[in-house]
Amino acid sequence: MLERGEIANSWRHERWDSLRLLTPNWLNRLPGHSYQGPDPDGYLTMGEVVEFIEHFAVASAAPVRTGTNVESLRRDGDGYLVSTSRGDLRCRAVVLASGACNVPTVPAISAGVPTSVAQLTPFDYRGPDHVAEGGVLVVGASATGVQLAAELQRAGRQVILAAGEHVRMPRVYRGRDVLWWMDASGVWDQRYDEVDDLTRARRLPSPQLVGTPERSTLDLNALTGLGVELVGRLAAVRDGSALFSGGLRNVCSLADLKMRRLLAGFDEWARTTGRDAEVGPPEEFAPTTVAASTRLRLDLRGGDVGTIVWATGFRPDYRWLDVPVVDEKGRLRHEGGVLDSPGLYALGLPLLRRRRSTFISGVEDDARAVVDHLAKHLPASAG
């Protein structure tokens, strides 16, 4: 196992200080290793995530080579040549487990932002004290965007949140964490080959969730209650001004509709499986409140905004991969983790094999399936 930095490197160095996992502790499972602490319904801090992964590395006796950066991977006969900062390796099979969040995605329109306005990504952000004075424009309303907007607003900054497509969810539904419902009802068990639009499903934004001791919901209504100003999707930056879409109401209505459908599915599952008595009564949530008229233009030279935070997603980085298995969008072409180059595999990607693949608890099943295929490949390649 090759790791460019330390074990759990990205959790140590590429997350902001207050971040907690979105998944409750009881759901954090790796093969033969699970949360054993006193707060199963809580959410791990970043330091606790690092400890969790370190303990798993020790318990599994994983042969990790830290401080080893992979510089290139290419075909070599019937196998592969892996060139690293510590020398070359030749192997018959390779599993790419570098994940899908190697680089923050920043849109090209960022080039038009005046130099007087600082620009940050989630990799740069550590906390409000490290952000330049003045208001903040947060672009993106998935989990990262809403969490950073809330933290900055609570710290006394005036925040404007530019919201495009998003996934709204309550933190708790009928007395249970919403991810308990996803797990227990089988939503997360849907296979990749059962999804109608797999490409779109793999690129959906992360749900508007936050892990807090209070198990609070952090949707756009919660942000409005904090004083955050909501605007539509950032469409352009022109002549020193940010221009926003006027479609915020429609975007929010669609997110509300999809949430209601999801919760109705949970209700139906509880009723048909006899689980109603284990949970509270069905709940309704108010529609997202959108102002009658939202701002369409923001003068970035006017001094109201000192910083833009680009919470616009992440992408993988395969510049070191010299095998033709990457599509025009920079993503791996694979079938359930099996790439179309013999002996090459992937793990740690959204909806790799099931909807739960995105989360820690989904790794085990994915790994077993990939390793089964790999084990069959090795004797054939040797022959």
N, C-alpha and C positions, 0 to 999 in steps of 0.2 A: 504494500500500500504506500503510495507516494503522496506526501502532503507538502505543499509549497512553504507553509509556515509552521505553526504549532498545531497540535491536536485541537480541533474546534476553532480553527483560525478565524473564520469569518464571524463567528459569534463573539470572539474576543475583540476584533479590530474593525468590524464593518457594521456595527449596530450602535444606535444611540443609547445613552446611559440609562434611561428610564424604561426601555423596552422590556416587555414580558412576552412569553409565548402566548399565542392565541388559544392553544389547546389546554384544557384543564389537566392537572398533574396525573390523574388516573389514566388519562389517554396516552401518556407518553411512554411508549413501550418499544423496546428493541429486543432482539432474540435473547431470551434468558435474562433480561434486564428490564426492570420497571421501577417506577417511583415508589419509594418505601417510606416517605416522610409522613408528618402528622397532618398535612393539609391536602388531601386528595382532590378537593374541589378548587384549589388555588391555581396560580399560574407562575411558572418558573421565571425568575429574573435571569438576565443574561449570565451573571456569574454562576447561577445555579444550573443553567443549561451547559455551561462549560464543564462544571463538575460532573454532571450527568453523563456527558459524552466521554470525559476522561475516565470515569469509573467503568464505563462499558469497554473502553479500549483495554483497560487492565484486565477486566473479568474475561474478556474474549481472547486475551493474549494476541491481539491483532499486531501483525508485523509491520508497524508503521515506520516509514522512513521520513522523519520531519526535515524541514529545511531543504526539500528537494523539489525544485521547480521543473516541470515538464516544459521543454523548449520546443520539441516537435515530436510528432508521431506519424510514421509512414510505413507503408507496406515494405516487407523485407522477405522475399521468397514466399513461403506459405505461412508466414507469420508477420511480426511487426518489429520495427526498430523504434525504441523510445529513447530520445536524446534528452538528458536531464542536466541540471546544473552540477550534478555529481557523477556524470559519466553516462554511458549508453547501456541500455538493456535490450536484449532480444527475447521475444516471447511469442507463443503461439496464439494467445488470446489476451484481450485487453477489455476491462470494464471502465467506461468513462463515468465517473461519479462526481464530477465537478459542479453539478447542479445547473439551474437555469437562471440564477441571480448573480452572475459574476460582475456585471457592469450595470450601473444605473442608466436607464434610457432617458436621454434629454432630447427633446424635439429640436429640429433645425431652426425653428423660429427664435430660439434662445440667442442666436447671433445678433438679433435686432435689439436686444435689451441694452439700454444705455449703460455705460461703464460706471456710472454713479450708483447703480443698483447691484448689490452683491448677489451671486447666484450659488446655491447650494444643492447638493443631492442628499438623499438619506445616508450615503456613505460619509459625507462631510459633516453632517449634523450630529452634535453631541448633546446639546441642551440649549435652552433659551439664553443662558449667559454667554454662549459662544456665537450668538447671532448679532449682527450689526444693529445699532439703534434704529428705531422707526418701525413702521408697520411692516407686515409680512404678507406677501401673496403666496399662498400654497396652491400649487397646481396638481390636481389629482385627488379623487375622493374615495380611494380604496382604503384598506386598513392603515397603510402608512400615512396617507394624506390626512385622514380624520384624526389620527393619534397626534401627529405633529401640530395640526391646527389647534386642537384642544389644549395641548401643553403650552403652546406659545400664547394663546389667548388667556389662559389662567395666569401666565407670568406677567400679564399687563400689556402685552403687545396687541395692537389692533390687527386682526387677521381677516383677510379676504380669501375665501376658498373657491377656486374655479373647479366646478364639478361636471364631469362628463358621465359616461356610463358607469354605473356602480352597482354593487350587490348589497342590498339592505338586509340586515338580520338583527333580531333581538339577541342580547347576550343570554337571556334566560327565557324559556317558554314553558308555561304550565309547571313552573317550579324546577325544571331541569335545564342544565346548560344546553344551548341549542346544538352543540356538537354531540351531546349525548343522543339527541334525536337523530342526527345524521348517521351516527354509528349504529344505534340500536335498530332503526327502521330499515336499514339496508341501503340507504341512499349512497353511502360511500362504497358499497360493494359492487356498484355498476361497473362492468368491464368496459375497457376502451373500445372494443369492437361492438358494443351495444349502444354507443352514443351516436346520435344522428349526425351532428356536425362536430366531428372530433377536433378539427383544427380550431374552430371557434371556442369550443369548450376548454381546450388547453390554454387559451389566451385570455380567459375571463379574468377580470380583476379580483383580487382577494376580497372577501366579504368585510363589511364595516364592523369589525369586532375589535375589542381591546381586552386584555387580561388585567383585571384590577381586583384587589381584595373585596371590593363591594359588588363585584360581578355586574357592573353597570353597563347599560347599552350606550353605544356611542354612534348614533346615526346623525343625519343632518339636522333633525329636530333638536337633538341634544346640543349640537354646535350652535344653532341659532339661539338656544337658551343661554349659552355662555357669552353671546355677543358677537359671534363670528358672522361676517357678511357673506352670503352665498351669491355667487354669480355663475353664469353658464360656462361651458367648455371654453378654454382659451383657444381662439381660432387663429389669431395672428398677432404679431408685434410689428407695428408700422409707425414710422415717424415718431418714435419715442413713446408710443401709446400701446397698451395691451387692449386687444379687441376680443370681446366675449360673445359667444353664441346666445341667441335669444330663446333657446329651446330648453332651458332648465326645467320648466314646469313639466314638459313632456317626458324628459329623462327621469325625473323623480316619480312621475305617475307610473312609468313602466317598472321602475325598481319596486314601488309599492305593490304593484300587481303581482310581480314575481314572488315577492315575499309572502303575500297572502296565499298564493297557490302552494308554496312550499309548506306553510303552516297548516293549510287545509289537508295536505297529504299526510302530515304527521298525525293530525286528528283522525283521519281515516284509518291509518295504520294502528293507532292505539285502540280504536273502536273494534276493528276486525280481529285484532289479536288478543283482546281481553286485557289490555294494559291500562285502560282508562282509570281504574281504581288506584294505580300506582303514581299517578300524576295529578296535578291540579286541573281545574276546569279550563276549557278553551278561552283564549284571550284575543282581544282585538287591539290593534295599534292604530293610532291616529295617522292619517295621511301626512306625508311630508309637507310642511308649510313652506310655501314659496311666496315671496313678496309679489304684489300685483305688478310691479315694474322693477326689474333687476338691472343693475348697472351693465351697460354694454361697452363702456370705454373707460380706461384708467390711464391717466397721464403719469407715466413712470418717471418723468423729469420733475414732477411737482413736489416731491419730497414726502408724500404720504406713505410711500413704500420704500423701505431701505433694502429689502431682501426678497428674492424669489426662491422658494424651495420647490424643486422639481420632483414631486412625488408621482412620477409618471411611469412607474414600473421599472422592470429590470430585464436584462437579456443575458444569454450565455455568451461566452467568449471562446471561440474555437479557432483563433488565429494560428494556434500552434498545431492544428490538426491538418495534416497533409494527406488526407484520405477523402475521396469525393463522396461524403455522406452528409453534407450540410446543404440545406436548401437556400433559395434566394433570400430568405428572411434571416438567415444565419442560425437556423435551428436544425437539429439532427433529424434525419429521415430514419424512422425506425418503426418496427412493428412490435409493440409491447416490450420494448427494450432491446430488441434484436435488430442490429443495423444491417444494411445490405452489403456489408463487406465481411466475409467469413471470419469469425473469431472476434468480432468487435461488438460490444454491448454497451448499454447505458443504464444508469440508475439515478434516482433523485430528481426526476423530471415531473412536471404536472401531468396528472392523468396518464402516467406511464403505462400502467396496466389496469388500474381501478381509480375511482374518484378519490380514494383515500391516499393515493400515491404522493400527494403534495405534502402530507404530514408525516411526522416521525413514526407514528404507528403503522403507516402503510409500507414502510421500507422492507419489513420482514417478508411479506408475501411476494413482493416484487423481486427481492433478492433470490428467494427460493426458485422462482420460475426462471429467472435469468441464469442462475447457476445450473439448473437442470439442463437447460439448452447448451450451456457452455461445456458441461461434462460430456454430453453426447458429441459435441464438436471435436473435442481433443483427440479421442481415439481415431476419428475419421481423418483428421489432419495429420496425425502421426503415420497413418497408413499410406 
